[in-house]
Amino acid sequence: MNIPDNLLYTKTHEWAQVNDLEVTVGITDYACGQLNREIVHVELPTVGTKARQEESFGALDAVKASFDLYAPVSGEIVAVNKEVIENPTIVGSSPYYDGWMIKVAMSNPLELKKLLRPEEYGRLLDSEGSH
């Protein structure tokens, strides 16, 4: 299970990469594995939409399951990865790099305290019996 050290995580298996006040968001390697990496459709909001921490901002459809996407932070969506909409398989093959979903201009940096550090996310996966 790949859990990069430079990211923060949610209990719903999204990752957040913080760059000043801009946060790039995607789903974890674990989530991709749960979907058998067979992602066939990605539904994302438009630029300018407001994201709210822990609320759904989009969805993924895999061959046998759907997966709601939850925002790790609140703010305005400033970028959407059109590549994953056009070619959803990118998410399964490169969840931490090419398969990112959105970028959010964070409105409340204190929300980062609710996110999990890599070691905490690893323990969450262990407790779910998924390693």
N, C-alpha and C positions, 0 to 999 in steps of 0.2 A: 504494500500500500504506500503510495507516494504522498507524503505530507511535507511540502516545502516549508523550510524554517522562516522564510521572509514574508509569510502571509498570516492573516487572521482568519478564523473560521466561525461558522454558525452551527448550531445544533441541527439545523435542517440541511447541512452539507453544502453550503455555499462558501466560497472563499472571498477574501477582500485583500487587495493590495493597496496600501495607503501611500500616496505620493503627495505630500503637503495636504491640501484639502480635497484632492481628487482621489476617489476610490474606484479601482477597477474591480469588477465582480464577475465571478464565474461559478461553476459547480466543481466539486472535488472529484478526484480520481475514484474515491469510494462510491460516490453517487453514479458516476459513469459505469462502474462495475455492476452496481445494482440494476442498471438499465441494460446490461449486457453490451454496452457501448454501441447499441443499435439505435441511435437517435435519428428519427426520420423527419421531425418537424420542430422548429424553434419559434416560439411566439414571444416577441419583445415589444416594449412600448416605444413611442416615438421620442426623439430628442425634445426636451422641454417639459416632459412629464415629471411630476413630483413623485419621488419614491419615499416611502415611510418605513422606518426600521420595523422588521418582522412582519411586514405586509407583502402580499404577493405582487410581483411586478411583471410576471410572465409565466410561461410554461414550456415544458419540453414534452414531446411525444416520442416514445420508443416503440419498438415493434409490439411489445406486450404490456406497456405501462405508460402512465402519464406522470409528470413530476412538476409540481408547482415550484416556482422560483421565488425566494423571499429576500427582500432587501436587507443587507447587513447594517446599513446606515440610512438615515433620511437625507434628502436633498434633491436637487434638480438633476435629471438625467441629461448629461452633456454629450454623450456619445453612445451609439448602438453599433454593435458588431454586425454589419450587414452580411459579412462572409458566412457567419453561422446560420443566418436565415436562408441564404441561397444554397449552402452546403452543410446541413446539420451534422454530417458525420465527423466534421472537424472537432466538434465538442468531445466526442468519444475518443478520438485519437490524440488530442492535444488539449486537455481540459485546463491546464494552467498557463498556456501560452496563446496559441492561435484561437482557442475555443472560448475566450472570454466573452461575456454577454453585454455588459453595459459599463459606462463610467458615470459616476455620480459626483457632483459638486456637493460635498458634505456640508450640511447646515448645522450640525451639532457634534463636534469632535468628541464630546464626552460619551457619546454612544459607543465609541470604540471599546470602552471598558466592559461592555456586555459581551464582546466577542471572545472567542476562545483562542488562546495561544496554541502553537503547534502541539506541544506536549499535552495540553488539556484536550485537544481534539483527538489525539491518539488514544488517550484514556477513554474518551467517549466511545470511540470505535471498539476498543477492548471490551467495554461494558455492554455493548450491543452484540458482542460475540462475532465481530466481523473481521478480525485479523486472521 
